[in-house]
């Protein structure tokens, strides 16, 4: 009964943070080598949002995912992610071709610190992160 | 993989101060939500969240479910 009662107190908060267009070019690779300029076919400035998912229980943060999304061809692409899976807050660095080339673990930070760091990092570096994703 | 292994991978992380005002480490959940809203965040209704999730091509990360 207690477990049931407590589960009712769990709350989920899903939010999107729009990142206003700031005129940075994005390069969508259409083939060739990742670093080849010739492989870049189009220069666009896609809509970009940060999707924030926060799972709380009794006022405590028990899980989260912060995802950087860009819109391309009517589809949102997950280009970077911080989350609390595996029991430790971490960052999944993503690549269009390489998939998951790197995981960064934040053993020394609390979940709340990584949660805020994720939003701050994506707001500040979304252009670089998106281009790194597309090039890798 | 350790952080030292990432030297060849281009990343540019924000400093811990975020270059702006971060909530303090012991911020409450309500304070975190207010901070997000102050950054332009908008809470999604369940329908909006479903619509957005349905349009996302989630990265396939071994051992982790998609965040949908």
N, CA and C atoms of all chains as a GROMACS GRO file, in nm:
protein
  612
    1UNK      N    1   0.084  -0.120   0.000
    1UNK     CA    2   0.000   0.000   0.000
    1UNK      C    3   0.088   0.125   0.000
    2UNK      N    4   0.191   0.124   0.086
    2UNK     CA    5   0.280   0.240   0.089
    2UNK      C    6   0.348   0.262  -0.045
    3UNK      N    7   0.391   0.151  -0.107
    3UNK     CA    8   0.458   0.165  -0.234
    3UNK      C    9   0.362   0.227  -0.336
    4UNK      N   10   0.237   0.182  -0.332
    4UNK     CA   11   0.138   0.237  -0.425
    4UNK      C   12   0.116   0.385  -0.397
    5UNK      N   13   0.104   0.418  -0.268
    5UNK     CA   14   0.078   0.558  -0.233
    5UNK      C   15   0.195   0.646  -0.274
    6UNK      N   16   0.316   0.598  -0.253
    6UNK     CA   17   0.433   0.678  -0.290
    6UNK      C   18   0.442   0.695  -0.441
    7UNK      N   19   0.408   0.590  -0.514
    7UNK     CA   20   0.421   0.600  -0.659
    7UNK      C   21   0.329   0.708  -0.714
    8UNK      N   22   0.220   0.733  -0.644
    8UNK     CA   23   0.129   0.837  -0.690
    8UNK      C   24   0.189   0.977  -0.673
    9UNK      N   25   0.292   0.985  -0.591
    9UNK     CA   26   0.354   1.115  -0.569
    9UNK      C   27   0.463   1.145  -0.672
   10UNK      N   28   0.498   1.044  -0.751
   10UNK     CA   29   0.599   1.067  -0.854
   10UNK      C   30   0.541   1.158  -0.961
   11UNK      N   31   0.622   1.252  -1.005
   11UNK     CA   32   0.574   1.347  -1.105
   11UNK      C   33   0.672   1.354  -1.220
   12UNK      N   34   0.617   1.373  -1.337
   12UNK     CA   35   0.700   1.389  -1.454
   12UNK      C   36   0.678   1.528  -1.512
   13UNK      N   37   0.785   1.589  -1.550
   13UNK     CA   38   0.780   1.725  -1.604
   13UNK      C   39   0.853   1.721  -1.738
   14UNK      N   40   0.780   1.746  -1.844
   14UNK     CA   41   0.841   1.747  -1.976
   14UNK      C   42   0.827   1.887  -2.033
   15UNK      N   43   0.934   1.938  -2.081
   15UNK     CA   44   0.937   2.078  -2.122
   15UNK      C   45   1.023   2.092  -2.246
   16UNK      N   46   0.997   2.192  -2.326
   16UNK     CA   47   1.085   2.220  -2.438
   16UNK      C   48   1.134   2.364  -2.426
   17UNK      N   49   1.260   2.381  -2.451
   17UNK     CA   50   1.320   2.515  -2.450
   17UNK      C   51   1.356   2.548  -2.593
   18UNK      N   52   1.290   2.648  -2.648
   18UNK     CA   53   1.320   2.689  -2.784
   18UNK      C   54   1.452   2.766  -2.784
   19UNK      N   55   1.533   2.738  -2.882
   19UNK     CA   56   1.656   2.815  -2.898
   19UNK      C   57   1.636   2.906  -3.019
   20UNK      N   58   1.634   3.035  -2.997
   20UNK     CA   59   1.607   3.125  -3.108
   20UNK      C   60   1.716   3.118  -3.215
   21UNK      N   61   1.675   3.138  -3.338
   21UNK     CA   62   1.770   3.135  -3.448
   21UNK      C   63   1.871   3.247  -3.430
   22UNK      N   64   1.998   3.213  -3.442
   22UNK     CA   65   2.102   3.314  -3.426
   22UNK      C   66   2.190   3.322  -3.549
   23UNK      N   67   2.144   3.260  -3.657
   23UNK     CA   68   2.212   3.279  -3.784
   23UNK      C   69   2.336   3.194  -3.807
   24UNK      N   70   2.359   3.097  -3.721
   24UNK     CA   71   2.476   3.011  -3.744
   24UNK      C   72   2.443   2.910  -3.853
   25UNK      N   73   2.536   2.883  -3.942
   25UNK     CA   74   2.510   2.783  -4.045
   25UNK      C   75   2.525   2.642  -3.990
   26UNK      N   76   2.441   2.555  -4.037
   26UNK     CA   77   2.454   2.414  -4.008
   26UNK      C   78   2.484   2.344  -4.140
   27UNK      N   79   2.567   2.245  -4.134
   27UNK     CA   80   2.605   2.175  -4.255
   27UNK      C   81   2.557   2.031  -4.247
   28UNK      N   82   2.475   1.995  -4.340
   28UNK     CA   83   2.428   1.858  -4.345
   28UNK      C   84   2.512   1.783  -4.446
   29UNK      N   85   2.586   1.685  -4.397
   29UNK     CA   86   2.668   1.605  -4.486
   29UNK      C   87   2.580   1.514  -4.570
   30UNK      N   88   2.610   1.507  -4.698
   30UNK     CA   89   2.531   1.421  -4.786
   30UNK      C   90   2.615   1.307  -4.840
   31UNK      N   91   2.731   1.286  -4.788
   31UNK     CA   92   2.816   1.177  -4.835
   31UNK      C   93   2.960   1.221  -4.833
   32UNK      N   94   3.049   1.131  -4.874
   32UNK     CA   95   3.190   1.164  -4.874
   32UNK      C   96   3.247   1.155  -4.734
   33UNK      N   97   3.365   1.207  -4.719
   33UNK     CA   98   3.427   1.199  -4.587
   33UNK      C   99   3.369   1.307  -4.496
   34UNK      N  100   3.374   1.280  -4.369
   34UNK     CA  101   3.310   1.369  -4.272
   34UNK      C  102   3.369   1.509  -4.277
   35UNK      N  103   3.498   1.517  -4.304
   35UNK     CA  104   3.562   1.648  -4.298
   35UNK      C  105   3.568   1.717  -4.435
   36UNK      N  106   3.516   1.651  -4.537
   36UNK     CA  107   3.527   1.707  -4.671
   36UNK      C  108   3.425   1.818  -4.693
   37UNK      N  109   3.472   1.932  -4.735
   37UNK     CA  110   3.380   2.043  -4.766
   37UNK      C  111   3.288   2.006  -4.881
   38UNK      N  112   3.338   1.925  -4.972
   38UNK     CA  113   3.258   1.886  -5.088
   38UNK      C  114   3.134   1.807  -5.048
   39UNK      N  115   3.140   1.745  -4.930
   39UNK     CA  116   3.028   1.663  -4.888
   39UNK      C  117   2.912   1.747  -4.835
   40UNK      N  118   2.937   1.876  -4.819
   40UNK     CA  119   2.833   1.961  -4.761
   40UNK      C  120   2.747   2.018  -4.873
   41UNK      N  121   2.626   1.976  -4.873
   41UNK     CA  122   2.536   2.013  -4.982
   41UNK      C  123   2.454   2.136  -4.950
   42UNK      N  124   2.407   2.143  -4.829
   42UNK     CA  125   2.317   2.251  -4.798
   42UNK      C  126   2.356   2.319  -4.667
   43UNK      N  127   2.331   2.445  -4.661
   43UNK     CA  128   2.357   2.522  -4.540
   43UNK      C  129   2.222   2.573  -4.491
   44UNK      N  130   2.184   2.529  -4.377
   44UNK     CA  131   2.054   2.569  -4.324
   44UNK      C  132   2.069   2.602  -4.177
   45UNK      N  133   1.966   2.655  -4.123
   45UNK     CA  134   1.966   2.690  -3.982
   45UNK      C  135   1.840   2.629  -3.921
   46UNK      N  136   1.849   2.505  -3.880
   46UNK     CA  137   1.727   2.433  -3.842
   46UNK      C  138   1.671   2.477  -3.707
   47UNK      N  139   1.541   2.462  -3.691
   47UNK     CA  140   1.484   2.482  -3.558
   47UNK      C  141   1.553   2.390  -3.458
   48UNK      N  142   1.582   2.442  -3.342
   48UNK     CA  143   1.655   2.367  -3.241
   48UNK      C  144   1.584   2.382  -3.107
   49UNK      N  145   1.566   2.271  -3.039
   49UNK     CA  146   1.504   2.277  -2.906
   49UNK      C  147   1.579   2.185  -2.810
   50UNK      N  148   1.564   2.214  -2.684
   50UNK     CA  149   1.613   2.123  -2.580
   50UNK      C  150   1.491   2.059  -2.516
   51UNK      N  151   1.488   1.928  -2.518
   51UNK     CA  152   1.376   1.857  -2.454
   51UNK      C  153   1.421   1.817  -2.313
   52UNK      N  154   1.347   1.863  -2.216
   52UNK     CA  155   1.381   1.839  -2.076
   52UNK      C  156   1.280   1.741  -2.017
   53UNK      N  157   1.329   1.632  -1.965
   53UNK     CA  158   1.243   1.537  -1.895
   53UNK      C  159   1.294   1.523  -1.752
   54UNK      N  160   1.205   1.546  -1.660
   54UNK     CA  161   1.243   1.542  -1.518
   54UNK      C  162   1.146   1.452  -1.444
   55UNK      N  163   1.199   1.355  -1.373
   55UNK     CA  164   1.116   1.262  -1.296
   55UNK      C  165   1.147   1.284  -1.149
   56UNK      N  166   1.045   1.320  -1.074
   56UNK     CA  167   1.067   1.349  -0.932
   56UNK      C  168   0.978   1.261  -0.845
   57UNK      N  169   1.022   1.243  -0.724
   57UNK     CA  170   0.944   1.166  -0.629
   57UNK      C  171   0.964   1.227  -0.491
   58UNK      N  172   0.857   1.266  -0.428
   58UNK     CA  173   0.863   1.329  -0.297
   58UNK      C  174   0.960   1.447  -0.297
   59UNK      N  175   0.956   1.522  -0.405
   59UNK     CA  176   1.039   1.642  -0.413
   59UNK      C  177   1.185   1.616  -0.445
   60UNK      N  178   1.220   1.493  -0.480
   60UNK     CA  179   1.359   1.461  -0.511
   60UNK      C  180   1.371   1.427  -0.659
   61UNK      N  181   1.482   1.464  -0.717
   61UNK     CA  182   1.507   1.432  -0.857
   61UNK      C  183   1.556   1.288  -0.865
   62UNK      N  184   1.477   1.202  -0.928
   62UNK     CA  185   1.515   1.060  -0.934
   62UNK      C  186   1.551   1.016  -1.075
   63UNK      N  187   1.531   1.102  -1.171
   63UNK     CA  188   1.569   1.067  -1.307
   63UNK      C  189   1.552   1.186  -1.399
   64UNK      N  190   1.632   1.190  -1.504
   64UNK     CA  191   1.616   1.299  -1.600
   64UNK      C  192   1.679   1.260  -1.732
   65UNK      N  193   1.635   1.329  -1.835
   65UNK     CA  194   1.707   1.326  -1.963
   65UNK      C  195   1.693   1.465  -2.025
   66UNK      N  196   1.804   1.515  -2.075
   66UNK     CA  197   1.807   1.643  -2.143
   66UNK      C  198   1.860   1.614  -2.282
   67UNK      N  199   1.778   1.643  -2.384
   67UNK     CA  200   1.812   1.603  -2.520
   67UNK      C  201   1.813   1.725  -2.610
   68UNK      N  202   1.918   1.737  -2.690
   68UNK     CA  203   1.926   1.845  -2.790
   68UNK      C  204   1.872   1.791  -2.921
   69UNK      N  205   1.770   1.860  -2.974
   69UNK     CA  206   1.703   1.814  -3.096
   69UNK      C  207   1.712   1.921  -3.203
   70UNK      N  208   1.739   1.878  -3.327
   70UNK     CA  209   1.729   1.970  -3.440
   70UNK      C  210   1.630   1.912  -3.539
   71UNK      N  211   1.560   2.000  -3.609
   71UNK     CA  212   1.458   1.957  -3.704
   71UNK      C  213   1.517   1.952  -3.843
   72UNK      N  214   1.502   1.836  -3.907
   72UNK     CA  215   1.550   1.819  -4.043
   72UNK      C  216   1.454   1.727  -4.116
   73UNK      N  217   1.404   1.774  -4.230
   73UNK     CA  218   1.312   1.695  -4.312
   73UNK      C  219   1.193   1.645  -4.230
   74UNK      N  220   1.133   1.736  -4.155
   74UNK     CA  221   1.013   1.706  -4.077
   74UNK      C  222   1.037   1.599  -3.970
   75UNK      N  223   1.160   1.586  -3.929
   75UNK     CA  224   1.193   1.488  -3.827
   75UNK      C  225   1.290   1.551  -3.728
   76UNK      N  226   1.264   1.532  -3.600
   76UNK     CA  227   1.356   1.582  -3.499
   76UNK      C  228   1.467   1.479  -3.480
   77UNK      N  229   1.590   1.527  -3.482
   77UNK     CA  230   1.705   1.439  -3.470
   77UNK      C  231   1.770   1.463  -3.334
   78UNK      N  232   1.794   1.354  -3.262
   78UNK     CA  233   1.856   1.355  -3.130
   78UNK      C  234   2.007   1.366  -3.151
   79UNK      N  235   2.063   1.485  -3.126
   79UNK     CA  236   2.206   1.506  -3.156
   79UNK      C  237   2.294   1.509  -3.031
   80UNK      N  238   2.234   1.504  -2.914
   80UNK     CA  239   2.313   1.501  -2.792
   80UNK      C  240   2.223   1.475  -2.673
   81UNK      N  241   2.279   1.415  -2.571
   81UNK     CA  242   2.192   1.376  -2.459
   81UNK      C  243   2.271   1.370  -2.328
   82UNK      N  244   2.211   1.420  -2.224
   82UNK     CA  245   2.257   1.396  -2.086
   82UNK      C  246   2.143   1.319  -2.018
   83UNK      N  247   2.175   1.218  -1.939
   83UNK     CA  248   2.068   1.150  -1.866
   83UNK      C  249   2.124   1.078  -1.745
   84UNK      N  250   2.032   1.017  -1.671
   84UNK     CA  251   2.069   0.952  -1.545
   84UNK      C  252   2.056   0.801  -1.553
   85UNK      N  253   2.048   0.745  -1.674
   85UNK     CA  254   2.043   0.599  -1.686
   85UNK      C  255   2.172   0.539  -1.632
   86UNK      N  256   2.170   0.413  -1.601
   86UNK     CA  257   2.285   0.339  -1.543
   86UNK      C  258   2.317   0.386  -1.401
   87UNK      N  259   2.232   0.470  -1.343
   87UNK     CA  260   2.253   0.509  -1.204
   87UNK      C  261   2.350   0.623  -1.181
   88UNK      N  262   2.417   0.670  -1.285
   88UNK     CA  263   2.514   0.780  -1.271
   88UNK      C  264   2.488   0.882  -1.380
   89UNK      N  265   2.478   1.008  -1.345
   89UNK     CA  266   2.455   1.109  -1.450
   89UNK      C  267   2.571   1.108  -1.550
   90UNK      N  268   2.536   1.116  -1.675
   90UNK     CA  269   2.639   1.112  -1.778
   90UNK      C  270   2.593   1.183  -1.903
   91UNK      N  271   2.687   1.205  -1.992
   91UNK     CA  272   2.657   1.265  -2.121
   91UNK      C  273   2.685   1.164  -2.231
   92UNK      N  274   2.591   1.146  -2.320
   92UNK     CA  275   2.611   1.063  -2.438
   92UNK      C  276   2.644   1.156  -2.554
   93UNK      N  277   2.767   1.147  -2.602
   93UNK     CA  278   2.806   1.225  -2.720
   93UNK      C  279   2.771   1.141  -2.841
   94UNK      N  280   2.692   1.198  -2.930
   94UNK     CA  281   2.638   1.121  -3.041
   94UNK      C  282   2.698   1.164  -3.173
   95UNK      N  283   2.702   1.071  -3.267
   95UNK     CA  284   2.747   1.100  -3.402
   95UNK      C  285   2.652   1.039  -3.502
   96UNK      N  286   2.630   1.109  -3.612
   96UNK     CA  287   2.538   1.060  -3.712
   96UNK      C  288   2.583   0.925  -3.767
   97UNK      N  289   2.712   0.910  -3.790
   97UNK     CA  290   2.766   0.785  -3.844
   97UNK      C  291   2.817   0.695  -3.733
   98UNK      N  292   2.885   0.753  -3.635
   98UNK     CA  293   2.950   0.672  -3.532
   98UNK      C  294   2.856   0.625  -3.423
   99UNK      N  295   2.737   0.681  -3.417
   99UNK     CA  296   2.642   0.638  -3.315
   99UNK      C  297   2.673   0.697  -3.180
  100UNK      N  298   2.738   0.618  -3.096
  100UNK     CA  299   2.773   0.663  -2.962
  100UNK      C  300   2.924   0.650  -2.944
  101UNK      N  301   2.999   0.748  -2.991
  101UNK     CA  302   3.145   0.735  -2.982
  101UNK      C  303   3.201   0.764  -2.844
  102UNK      N  304   3.122   0.825  -2.758
  102UNK     CA  305   3.179   0.865  -2.629
  102UNK      C  306   3.071   0.879  -2.524
  103UNK      N  307   3.105   0.838  -2.402
  103UNK     CA  308   3.021   0.860  -2.284
  103UNK      C  309   3.106   0.932  -2.182
  104UNK      N  310   3.054   1.039  -2.126
  104UNK     CA  311   3.127   1.111  -2.022
  104UNK      C  312   3.051   1.095  -1.891
  105UNK      N  313   3.118   1.044  -1.791
  105UNK     CA  314   3.054   1.019  -1.661
  105UNK      C  315   3.083   1.134  -1.566
  106UNK      N  316   2.983   1.171  -1.491
  106UNK     CA  317   3.000   1.279  -1.394
  106UNK      C  318   2.985   1.222  -1.253
  107UNK      N  319   3.083   1.144  -1.214
  107UNK     CA  320   3.076   1.077  -1.083
  107UNK      C  321   3.081   1.175  -0.967
  108UNK      N  322   3.144   1.289  -0.991
  108UNK     CA  323   3.168   1.381  -0.879
  108UNK      C  324   3.056   1.485  -0.863
  109UNK      N  325   2.960   1.484  -0.955
  109UNK     CA  326   2.854   1.585  -0.949
  109UNK      C  327   2.722   1.520  -0.908
  110UNK      N  328   2.635   1.600  -0.850
  110UNK     CA  329   2.502   1.549  -0.818
  110UNK      C  330   2.415   1.551  -0.943
  111UNK      N  331   2.304   1.478  -0.935
  111UNK     CA  332   2.212   1.474  -1.048
  111UNK      C  333   2.163   1.615  -1.083
  112UNK      N  334   2.136   1.696  -0.981
  112UNK     CA  335   2.087   1.832  -1.007
  112UNK      C  336   2.194   1.916  -1.077
  113UNK      N  337   2.318   1.896  -1.038
  113UNK     CA  338   2.425   1.973  -1.102
  113UNK      C  339   2.438   1.934  -1.250
  114UNK      N  340   2.432   1.805  -1.278
  114UNK     CA  341   2.444   1.761  -1.417
  114UNK      C  342   2.321   1.805  -1.496
  115UNK      N  343   2.206   1.800  -1.434
  115UNK     CA  344   2.082   1.847  -1.496
  115UNK      C  345   2.098   1.992  -1.543
  116UNK      N  346   2.147   2.077  -1.455
  116UNK     CA  347   2.165   2.218  -1.491
  116UNK      C  348   2.279   2.237  -1.590
  117UNK      N  349   2.386   2.160  -1.572
  117UNK     CA  350   2.500   2.168  -1.665
  117UNK      C  351   2.455   2.131  -1.807
  118UNK      N  352   2.367   2.032  -1.817
  118UNK     CA  353   2.320   1.987  -1.949
  118UNK      C  354   2.248   2.099  -2.022
  119UNK      N  355   2.156   2.163  -1.953
  119UNK     CA  356   2.080   2.270  -2.016
  119UNK      C  357   2.171   2.385  -2.054
  120UNK      N  358   2.262   2.418  -1.964
  120UNK     CA  359   2.355   2.527  -1.991
  120UNK      C  360   2.446   2.494  -2.109
  121UNK      N  361   2.497   2.372  -2.112
  121UNK     CA  362   2.587   2.331  -2.221
  121UNK      C  363   2.514   2.335  -2.356
  122UNK      N  364   2.393   2.282  -2.360
  122UNK     CA  365   2.320   2.279  -2.486
  122UNK      C  366   2.282   2.420  -2.532
  123UNK      N  367   2.245   2.506  -2.438
  123UNK     CA  368   2.210   2.643  -2.478
  123UNK      C  369   2.331   2.716  -2.534
  124UNK      N  370   2.444   2.691  -2.473
  124UNK     CA  371   2.563   2.767  -2.511
  124UNK      C  372   2.630   2.709  -2.636
  125UNK      N  373   2.633   2.578  -2.648
  125UNK     CA  374   2.715   2.513  -2.750
  125UNK      C  375   2.635   2.434  -2.853
  126UNK      N  376   2.508   2.466  -2.871
  126UNK     CA  377   2.425   2.380  -2.956
  126UNK      C  378   2.472   2.378  -3.101
  127UNK      N  379   2.528   2.488  -3.148
  127UNK     CA  380   2.575   2.490  -3.288
  127UNK      C  381   2.692   2.394  -3.306
  128UNK      N  382   2.789   2.403  -3.217
  128UNK     CA  383   2.906   2.315  -3.226
  128UNK      C  384   2.866   2.170  -3.208
  129UNK      N  385   2.780   2.143  -3.112
  129UNK     CA  386   2.738   2.005  -3.084
  129UNK      C  387   2.663   1.947  -3.204
  130UNK      N  388   2.576   2.027  -3.264
  130UNK     CA  389   2.501   1.978  -3.380
  130UNK      C  390   2.593   1.951  -3.497
  131UNK      N  391   2.685   2.041  -3.523
  131UNK     CA  392   2.777   2.020  -3.634
  131UNK      C  393   2.871   1.903  -3.608
  132UNK      N  394   2.913   1.885  -3.483
  132UNK     CA  395   2.996   1.769  -3.450
  132UNK      C  396   2.918   1.640  -3.476
  133UNK      N  397   2.789   1.641  -3.439
  133UNK     CA  398   2.706   1.522  -3.463
  133UNK      C  399   2.701   1.490  -3.613
  134UNK      N  400   2.676   1.592  -3.692
  134UNK     CA  401   2.660   1.568  -3.836
  134UNK      C  402   2.792   1.527  -3.902
  135UNK      N  403   2.901   1.574  -3.848
  135UNK     CA  404   3.032   1.542  -3.907
  135UNK      C  405   3.087   1.409  -3.859
  136UNK      N  406   3.026   1.353  -3.758
  136UNK     CA  407   3.080   1.229  -3.700
  136UNK      C  408   2.979   1.116  -3.703
  137UNK      N  409   3.461   0.432  -2.103
  137UNK     CA  410   3.570   0.510  -2.160
  137UNK      C  411   3.599   0.630  -2.070
  138UNK      N  412   3.722   0.660  -2.050
  138UNK     CA  413   3.755   0.769  -1.961
  138UNK      C  414   3.757   0.901  -2.035
  139UNK      N  415   3.756   1.009  -1.957
  139UNK     CA  416   3.761   1.140  -2.020
  139UNK      C  417   3.891   1.159  -2.097
  140UNK      N  418   3.998   1.096  -2.050
  140UNK     CA  419   4.126   1.114  -2.118
  140UNK      C  420   4.123   1.055  -2.257
  141UNK      N  421   4.026   0.967  -2.283
  141UNK     CA  422   4.019   0.904  -2.415
  141UNK      C  423   3.951   0.993  -2.518
  142UNK      N  424   3.903   1.108  -2.476
  142UNK     CA  425   3.822   1.190  -2.567
  142UNK      C  426   3.902   1.298  -2.637
  143UNK      N  427   4.035   1.290  -2.630
  143UNK     CA  428   4.114   1.399  -2.685
  143UNK      C  429   4.091   1.418  -2.834
  144UNK      N  430   4.054   1.312  -2.905
  144UNK     CA  431   4.035   1.326  -3.049
  144UNK      C  432   3.891   1.362  -3.084
  145UNK      N  433   3.808   1.370  -2.986
  145UNK     CA  434   3.667   1.395  -3.013
  145UNK      C  435   3.636   1.542  -2.984
  146UNK      N  436   3.581   1.613  -3.081
  146UNK     CA  437   3.559   1.757  -3.060
  146UNK      C  438   3.440   1.784  -2.968
  147UNK      N  439   3.470   1.834  -2.854
  147UNK     CA  440   3.362   1.874  -2.764
  147UNK      C  441   3.396   2.011  -2.709
  148UNK      N  442   3.294   2.080  -2.675
  148UNK     CA  443   3.315   2.212  -2.614
  148UNK      C  444   3.214   2.226  -2.502
  149UNK      N  445   3.254   2.186  -2.385
  149UNK     CA  446   3.161   2.191  -2.273
  149UNK      C  447   3.159   2.328  -2.209
  150UNK      N  448   3.045   2.363  -2.162
  150UNK     CA  449   3.034   2.488  -2.089
  150UNK      C  450   3.103   2.472  -1.955
  151UNK      N  451   3.161   2.577  -1.903
  151UNK     CA  452   3.214   2.568  -1.768
  151UNK      C  453   3.100   2.548  -1.669
  152UNK      N  454   3.134   2.509  -1.549
  152UNK     CA  455   3.028   2.478  -1.453
  152UNK      C  456   2.943   2.599  -1.418
  153UNK      N  457   2.998   2.718  -1.438
  153UNK     CA  458   2.912   2.833  -1.412
  153UNK      C  459   2.822   2.862  -1.532
  154UNK      N  460   2.842   2.786  -1.640
  154UNK     CA  461   2.755   2.794  -1.755
  154UNK      C  462   2.766   2.924  -1.832
  155UNK      N  463   2.853   3.010  -1.791
  155UNK     CA  464   2.861   3.139  -1.858
  155UNK      C  465   2.740   3.224  -1.827
  156UNK      N  466   2.663   3.186  -1.733
  156UNK     CA  467   2.544   3.260  -1.695
  156UNK      C  468   2.504   3.217  -1.556
  157UNK      N  469   2.382   3.241  -1.519
  157UNK     CA  470   2.341   3.207  -1.384
  157UNK      C  471   2.284   3.066  -1.380
  158UNK      N  472   2.352   2.979  -1.310
  158UNK     CA  473   2.302   2.844  -1.288
  158UNK      C  474   2.232   2.841  -1.153
  159UNK      N  475   2.135   2.754  -1.138
  159UNK     CA  476   2.077   2.738  -1.004
  159UNK      C  477   2.182   2.682  -0.910
  160UNK      N  478   2.168   2.712  -0.783
  160UNK     CA  479   2.267   2.661  -0.688
  160UNK      C  480   2.252   2.508  -0.676
  161UNK      N  481   2.359   2.440  -0.636
  161UNK     CA  482   2.358   2.294  -0.634
  161UNK      C  483   2.246   2.232  -0.551
  162UNK      N  484   2.203   2.303  -0.448
  162UNK     CA  485   2.098   2.246  -0.363
  162UNK      C  486   1.960   2.307  -0.395
  163UNK      N  487   1.946   2.353  -0.518
  163UNK     CA  488   1.816   2.410  -0.558
  163UNK      C  489   1.705   2.308  -0.544
  164UNK      N  490   1.589   2.354  -0.511
  164UNK     CA  491   1.474   2.264  -0.502
  164UNK      C  492   1.422   2.236  -0.643
  165UNK      N  493   1.336   2.136  -0.652
  165UNK     CA  494   1.276   2.103  -0.782
  165UNK      C  495   1.199   2.224  -0.836
  166UNK      N  496   1.129   2.293  -0.748
  166UNK     CA  497   1.052   2.410  -0.792
  166UNK      C  498   1.146   2.518  -0.847
  167UNK      N  499   1.259   2.536  -0.782
  167UNK     CA  500   1.355   2.636  -0.830
  167UNK      C  501   1.413   2.596  -0.965
  168UNK      N  502   1.440   2.467  -0.982
  168UNK     CA  503   1.489   2.421  -1.113
  168UNK      C  504   1.386   2.448  -1.222
  169UNK      N  505   1.260   2.421  -1.192
  169UNK     CA  506   1.156   2.444  -1.292
  169UNK      C  507   1.142   2.593  -1.324
  170UNK      N  508   1.152   2.675  -1.221
  170UNK     CA  509   1.145   2.819  -1.245
  170UNK      C  510   1.262   2.866  -1.329
  171UNK      N  511   1.377   2.807  -1.305
  171UNK     CA  512   1.497   2.842  -1.383
  171UNK      C  513   1.475   2.805  -1.530
  172UNK      N  514   1.421   2.687  -1.554
  172UNK     CA  515   1.395   2.644  -1.692
  172UNK      C  516   1.297   2.740  -1.759
  173UNK      N  517   1.194   2.775  -1.688
  173UNK     CA  518   1.095   2.866  -1.745
  173UNK      C  519   1.157   3.003  -1.772
  174UNK      N  520   1.246   3.045  -1.685
  174UNK     CA  521   1.312   3.174  -1.707
  174UNK      C  522   1.401   3.173  -1.830
  175UNK      N  523   1.442   3.054  -1.874
  175UNK     CA  524   1.524   3.041  -1.994
  175UNK      C  525   1.438   3.030  -2.120
  176UNK      N  526   1.308   3.037  -2.104
  176UNK     CA  527   1.218   3.026  -2.218
  176UNK      C  528   1.153   2.889  -2.231
  177UNK      N  529   1.171   2.806  -2.131
  177UNK     CA  530   1.112   2.673  -2.134
  177UNK      C  531   0.961   2.677  -2.119
  178UNK      N  532   0.896   2.583  -2.182
  178UNK     CA  533   0.750   2.574  -2.173
  178UNK      C  534   0.714   2.429  -2.146
  179UNK      N  535   0.634   2.407  -2.043
  179UNK     CA  536   0.592   2.272  -2.011
  179UNK      C  537   0.496   2.221  -2.117
  180UNK      N  538   0.517   2.096  -2.157
  180UNK     CA  539   0.433   2.038  -2.261
  180UNK      C  540   0.316   1.963  -2.199
  181UNK      N  541   0.203   1.971  -2.264
  181UNK     CA  542   0.090   1.887  -2.223
  181UNK      C  543   0.123   1.743  -2.263
  182UNK      N  544   0.054   1.645  -2.206
  182UNK     CA  545   0.080   1.505  -2.246
  182UNK      C  546   0.065   1.485  -2.396
  183UNK      N  547  -0.032   1.552  -2.457
  183UNK     CA  548  -0.052   1.538  -2.602
  183UNK      C  549   0.066   1.597  -2.679
  184UNK      N  550   0.112   1.715  -2.636
  184UNK     CA  551   0.226   1.777  -2.703
  184UNK      C  552   0.352   1.692  -2.688
  185UNK      N  553   0.369   1.634  -2.570
  185UNK     CA  554   0.486   1.549  -2.548
  185UNK      C  555   0.480   1.426  -2.638
  186UNK      N  556   0.362   1.369  -2.650
  186UNK     CA  557   0.348   1.252  -2.739
  186UNK      C  558   0.377   1.288  -2.883
  187UNK      N  559   0.325   1.404  -2.926
  187UNK     CA  560   0.348   1.448  -3.064
  187UNK      C  561   0.496   1.469  -3.091
  188UNK      N  562   0.563   1.534  -2.997
  188UNK     CA  563   0.706   1.558  -3.017
  188UNK      C  564   0.782   1.426  -3.017
  189UNK      N  565   0.752   1.340  -2.922
  189UNK     CA  566   0.823   1.211  -2.915
  189UNK      C  567   0.806   1.130  -3.042
  190UNK      N  568   0.686   1.139  -3.100
  190UNK     CA  569   0.659   1.060  -3.221
  190UNK      C  570   0.740   1.109  -3.340
  191UNK      N  571   0.786   1.233  -3.334
  191UNK     CA  572   0.859   1.290  -3.448
  191UNK      C  573   1.010   1.286  -3.428
  192UNK      N  574   1.055   1.225  -3.320
  192UNK     CA  575   1.199   1.222  -3.292
  192UNK      C  576   1.260   1.091  -3.341
  193UNK      N  577   1.373   1.104  -3.409
  193UNK     CA  578   1.453   0.986  -3.440
  193UNK      C  579   1.555   0.973  -3.328
  194UNK      N  580   1.522   0.889  -3.230
  194UNK     CA  581   1.608   0.876  -3.112
  194UNK      C  582   1.734   0.801  -3.147
  195UNK      N  583   1.844   0.845  -3.090
  195UNK     CA  584   1.970   0.772  -3.106
  195UNK      C  585   1.957   0.637  -3.035
  196UNK      N  586   2.012   0.535  -3.098
  196UNK     CA  587   2.008   0.402  -3.040
  196UNK      C  588   2.130   0.385  -2.950
  197UNK      N  589   2.109   0.393  -2.820
  197UNK     CA  590   2.219   0.385  -2.725
  197UNK      C  591   2.208   0.251  -2.651
  198UNK      N  592   2.307   0.165  -2.666
  198UNK     CA  593   2.299   0.033  -2.603
  198UNK      C  594   2.276   0.043  -2.453
  199UNK      N  595   2.181  -0.033  -2.404
  199UNK     CA  596   2.156  -0.037  -2.261
  199UNK      C  597   2.068   0.073  -2.208
  200UNK      N  598   2.024   0.162  -2.296
  200UNK     CA  599   1.941   0.274  -2.250
  200UNK      C  600   1.813   0.280  -2.334
  201UNK      N  601   1.701   0.296  -2.266
  201UNK     CA  602   1.578   0.316  -2.343
  201UNK      C  603   1.577   0.456  -2.402
  202UNK      N  604   1.501   0.472  -2.509
  202UNK     CA  605   1.482   0.608  -2.563
  202UNK      C  606   1.412   0.691  -2.457
  203UNK      N  607   1.441   0.820  -2.451
  203UNK     CA  608   1.382   0.903  -2.344
  203UNK      C  609   1.233   0.931  -2.361
  204UNK      N  610   1.172   0.879  -2.463
  204UNK     CA  611   1.029   0.910  -2.488
  204UNK      C  612   0.943   0.869  -2.370
   0.00000   0.00000   0.00000
